[in-house]
């Protein structure tokens, strides 16, 4: 069902799998992913919380933190991020996505710590650079790198990174979204609006973007977001 894009059926099948093996944290993790694809943030969070009762894993805490952040529940996002930091296994190299998500929550959530956020952006940049040496054509990783550079105020490097990313064959809605964030961080608000519109026109869900704090000060983006209807949740 997942590969066919039938996420509702994928959720229902995974719920059956969870009932058959209720002590497996990975089952709840998969359920959270399917709920996320279906656009059900509350059910995503509940699935991750169920997984954490079985396994206090840093990645699961990070996923919960990101889910809460994009639902506008910033205090809960910070709480989960703090737990992720506590349970982080530094003997194993964390995924750059995990590090980047933690950086976002710590840096942007009200009551967070921007120094802690910057530390995680630095860690994410180091890991993604290693990844790109082995996988130079990974466009998702390259776009994430541009964001980390922009957040670390390495402006020239961020612009150079963006130029490379924009030269890619074809960008999807997620790529346009990342580019919009980088342009916003670089102070190029008109370009941020342009690329965010491309992202939304390409099918990027609008509801989570309302809670993306980097865009709060851009009036044109707020007007753009208001012109798109919020998604109706249909969560089994």
C-alpha positions, 0 to 999 in steps of 0.5 A: 500500500505504501509503495502505491501511495495508498497511505490510509491502507498502509496505516490500517495494515500497520495498525494490525501489525502493531497489534500482533507485535505490541512490544516492538518499538519499530512497529510504532515507528513505521506507523508514525511514518505512515501517519505523517504521509497521511498528514495526521500530526497528532497520531504521528506524535502518539505513535512515537510516544508509544514507541518511546515507552518501549525504547528510549531512542534518541532518533525517536525522541528527535522525530517526536520533537520535529512533529511537535515543532511543526504542530506548533507545540513548541514546549513539547518539542523542546522537551523531546529534544532535550531527551534526544540530547540525553539519550544521544549515542555519540559513539555511533555517528548520528544521522545528519537529519537527526542532528539538523532537526534537533538544531532547528528545535533548539534554535527556533523554538521559544525557550530554546537555546540558540548556542545549543542549536548552533552546536547541532548545526555544526555537527550536522554540517560535519556529518552531511559533508562526509556523506556528500563525499561518498554520495555527491549526487544526493540532492536532498543532502546538498539542500540540507547542507545549504540550510546548515551553512545559512544557519551558521551564517556562512553566507558565501558558502551558503550562496555557493551551495544554493547555486549548485543545488538549483542547478540540479536537474529537477527540484520537487516540492520539498526541495523548493521548501528547503531553498525558500528557508535558505533564502529567508535566512539569507535575507532574500525575502522575495526569493523566499516567497517565490520558492515557497509558492513553488513548493506549495503549488507542487503539493507541499502541505501548508498547515505545518508551514504556518508553524515554521518560525523562520517565516513569521517575520515575512509578511508576504509569506504570511499572506501567501500561506493565508491564500492556501486552504489548510489540509483537512485531516482524515485519520483512520 
